[in-house]
Structure formats: structure tokens, C-alpha cells
Amino acid sequence: MKIKPLLAAAVAVILLTAHADIIASGRSANPDSASQFRFRGYIGGMMLHSGYIQSNGFRIYGSSGADLGIMRIKGGATGIGGHVKFAFGTATDMIRIGAEGHSSNVSYRPSPSYSHIGWGGLLVDYIRRTKGHVHPFAGIIIGGGGVKNHIIAEGSVHDYTVETSAAMHKYAFMAVAPFAGIEVSLTRKLSLVIKADWLLNATGCQEDFPSGLRIYAGILFNRLQNR
């Protein structure tokens, strides 16, 4: 997953959410509207993440078929992503449906081996918007992604020499990511989001698929109708 499409998605989120104010201003005042189940607006933005992930052990081989031993991906992952959600429900209890995507990288030994994961899909979550500033939520993402695992058993990436003990394992997978977190209202239209998830490979059992807890933080622009 490239960063440019993610940035383009973030711009689209801002443009889309701007229309909710117009919709809200056109609604007639209704004292019971806060308890009605209806469309409540948009929310979206960008997030950075970090976390410790690791894979199972996987065996690598040289070009001659020689066994080079067992490697394991493990280390700190970092990346960027974003989402857009459409909220339905009452002013306090909302079901949100939308899309989310992320790009994540982790370097591991022997350096400079690294693995890149990009994934995204449809999401559904539930949020409880309390009278305070902190609102808990939980949900799941179901979609797809791809892994590019660059394995360099011996060599360097700082020259133009072809490495004889290097390989790349590339594959697609079905992504399932349960998550939970909080949104902290900074202003009426701006929120801080903090969440945690665990990305799962629902397709198969590739030994070099790294998984683990990731922590996300970002800023969300919301156009929600709370009345």
C-alpha cells in the first residue's frame, strides 16, 4: 500500500465530512432527535502506529539449495494509515461503517532484512459517546493485504553488488483486525484517537507473516450530529 493513495484518501475524507455541516443546518429542531436512530454524519483522519510484531520461524535456502538456517521476523513496526466512517444511531450510541487502510514496516536481523505489510478493508465498530470527553469504541476490519518480505542473509543495501544470499517472499492475504480504543474530544469537530489492534492472516499459515499488538494515534475530523 502506497503512502500517496493514503494521503489522497485523507483529502477525500476532509472534503466529504465538510458537507455534514450543511446537512445538519438544514434539519429542523426536534427535541427527541437525540434519541432517534438515524444517520449522524462522518468522521475520518490519519493515524501513525507502532508496535512489536513477530513471525514463526521459517527456513531459507541458498541458490544451490543449501540450507541457510531458520530466520524469524521480530522487531518494532512503524507505519501510517487512515480511515473514514459513516455513523448511524442515537446521539450517544453509534454504529459506524466505513473503510480503513494501513502500511507497516519492520526491520529484523540479519540486517538489512525487512518486511512490508499493506492492508485495508471494510470496518464496523460501535462507539459510546458519553457526556464527557472520552468515548470508548470497539470493532473489526475485514479486507485484504499484501506482504513483501525482503530477506538478506548476507550482504548490504548500500552498494550495487548482487547479493547471492538474498530472497524476497511476496504474497497476498485476507486481513482480519479486531480493535478497541478511545476518542478524546478536543473540540466539537476535532478528536484525538488512540487504539490498539491485532492483525490476523485469515488466508493461510505463511510462516513469515508477522503479527502482534500495534498502537495507533491520530487526529480525526468529525462532522457528527449530536442532537
C-alpha positions in Angstrom: 0.0 0.0 0.0 1.5 3.3 -1.1 1.5 6.4 1.0 0.2 8.7 -1.8 -3.2 6.9 -2.0 -3.5 7.2 1.7 -2.9 10.9 1.6 -5.4 11.2 -1.3 -7.9 9.3 0.9 -7.3 11.8 3.8 -8.1 14.7 1.5 -11.2 13.0 0.3 -12.2 12.5 4.0 -11.9 16.2 4.7 -13.9 17.1 1.6 -16.6 14.6 2.4 -17.0 15.5 6.0 -17.3 19.2 5.2 -20.8 18.5 3.8 -22.2 17.2 7.1 -22.5 20.8 8.5 -24.7 21.7 5.6 -26.9 18.7 6.2 -27.1 19.4 9.9 -28.0 23.0 9.4 -30.9 22.1 7.2 -32.6 19.8 9.7 -35.5 21.2 11.8 -35.1 21.3 15.5 -36.6 18.3 17.2 -36.3 17.8 21.0 -36.5 14.0 20.5 -33.9 13.8 17.7 -31.1 12.8 20.1 -32.8 9.5 20.8 -33.7 8.7 17.2 -31.8 6.1 15.3 -30.6 7.9 12.1 -27.6 8.9 10.1 -25.3 11.0 12.3 -22.6 12.2 10.0 -19.0 11.4 9.1 -15.7 11.0 10.8 -12.2 10.4 9.5 -8.5 11.2 9.5 -4.9 9.8 9.6 -3.1 7.8 12.2 0.5 6.7 12.9 1.2 3.4 14.5 4.0 1.4 16.3 4.2 -2.0 17.9 6.2 -5.1 18.4 5.4 -7.9 15.9 7.0 -11.3 15.2 6.5 -14.3 12.9 7.1 -18.0 13.2 10.5 -19.4 12.3 11.0 -20.0 8.6 13.8 -21.9 6.8 15.7 -20.2 4.0 17.8 -21.8 1.2 20.7 -20.7 -1.0 20.6 -20.6 -4.8 22.3 -24.0 -4.8 19.7 -25.5 -2.5 21.9 -25.3 0.6 20.1 -24.9 3.9 21.0 -21.5 5.3 19.1 -22.0 8.6 16.0 -20.7 10.2 15.1 -17.0 10.4 12.3 -15.2 12.3 10.9 -11.7 11.8 10.7 -9.8 15.0 11.0 -6.1 15.9 9.3 -2.8 16.2 6.9 -2.0 13.4 6.0 1.6 12.3 3.6 2.9 9.7 0.8 5.2 8.6 -2.8 4.8 7.7 -6.3 6.3 7.9 -10.0 5.7 7.8 -13.4 7.2 7.0 -16.6 6.2 8.9 -20.3 6.9 8.5 -22.2 6.9 11.7 -25.7 5.7 12.4 -27.6 5.6 15.7 -28.6 7.9 18.5 -26.6 10.8 19.9 -24.9 8.5 22.5 -24.8 5.1 20.8 -23.5 4.8 17.2 -22.7 2.1 14.8 -20.1 3.2 12.3 -19.4 1.7 8.9 -16.5 2.7 6.6 -13.1 1.8 5.3 -9.6 1.8 6.7 -6.1 1.1 5.4 -2.5 1.0 6.7 1.1 0.5 5.6 3.6 -1.0 8.1 7.3 -1.8 8.0 9.6 -3.8 10.3 13.4 -4.4 10.1 14.9 -7.5 11.5 18.1 -9.5 11.8 20.3 -10.2 9.9 20.2 -6.5 8.9 19.2 -5.1 6.5 16.3 -7.6 6.1 12.8 -6.1 6.4 9.2 -6.9 5.8 6.5 -4.6 4.5 2.7 -5.1 5.1 -0.1 -3.2 3.5 -3.7 -3.9 4.3 -7.2 -2.4 4.3 -10.8 -3.2 4.1 -14.3 -2.6 5.4 -14.8 -1.8 9.1 -17.7 -1.8 11.5 -17.4 -0.5 15.1 -19.6 0.7 18.0 -18.9 3.8 20.0 -20.4 5.0 23.2 -20.4 8.8 23.2 -20.6 9.8 26.8 -21.3 13.3 28.2 -17.6 13.7 28.9 -14.7 14.0 26.5 -13.6 10.3 26.4 -15.6 7.9 24.2 -14.7 4.2 24.0 -15.2 2.1 20.9 -14.5 -1.4 19.6 -14.8 -3.1 16.2 -13.3 -5.1 13.4 -11.8 -4.7 10.0 -12.2 -7.3 7.3 -10.4 -7.0 4.0 -7.1 -7.9 2.3 -3.5 -7.0 2.0 -0.1 -8.0 0.8 3.3 -8.9 2.3 6.8 -8.2 0.9 9.4 -9.9 2.9 13.0 -8.9 1.8 15.4 -11.5 3.2 19.1 -10.6 3.1 21.1 -13.4 4.8 24.4 -11.8 3.8 25.2 -8.6 2.1 24.4 -4.9 2.1 21.9 -2.5 0.5 24.4 0.3 0.3 26.2 -0.9 -2.9 25.3 -2.1 -6.4 26.6 -5.7 -5.8 24.2 -8.5 -6.5 23.7 -10.5 -3.3 23.9 -14.3 -3.5 22.2 -14.9 -0.1 19.1 -12.8 -0.6 15.4 -13.6 -1.4 12.0 -12.0 -1.5 8.8 -13.7 -0.4 5.7 -11.9 -1.7 2.1 -12.9 -1.2 -1.5 -11.7 -0.6 -3.7 -12.5 2.4 -7.1 -12.0 3.8 -6.9 -9.5 6.6 -8.9 -9.6 9.8 -8.1 -7.0 12.5 -10.1 -6.7 15.7 -9.5 -3.3 17.5 -10.5 -1.2 20.5 -9.7 2.3 21.6 -10.9 5.7 22.7 -11.7 9.0 21.0 -11.0 12.1 23.1 -12.9 15.2 22.0 -10.6 18.2 21.6 -13.2 20.5 20.1 -16.6 19.9 18.7 -15.2 18.9 15.4 -11.7 17.6 16.3 -10.8 14.4 18.2 -7.7 12.6 19.3 -7.9 8.8 18.6 -5.9 6.1 20.4 -6.5 2.5 19.6 -4.9 -1.0 19.6 -5.4 -3.8 17.1 -4.1 -7.3 16.2 -3.7 -8.0 12.5 -4.6 -11.6 11.6 -3.9 -13.6 8.4 -7.1 -15.4 7.7 -6.0 -17.0 4.4 -3.3 -19.5 5.5 -0.3 -20.1 7.6 2.6 -18.4 6.0 5.4 -18.9 8.4 6.9 -15.4 7.8 3.7 -13.5 8.5 4.4 -11.2 11.4 1.6 -10.4 13.8 1.4 -8.6 17.2 -0.1 -5.7 19.0 0.0 -2.3 17.2 -0.8 1.0 18.9 -2.3 3.8 16.8 -2.6 7.6 17.5 -4.0 10.3 15.2 -6.3 13.2 14.7 -9.9 12.8 13.5 -12.1 15.4 11.8 -15.7 14.8 12.6 -19.0 16.2 11.5 -21.3 14.5 13.8 -24.9 15.4 14.7 -25.2 15.0 18.5 -28.6 16.5 18.8 
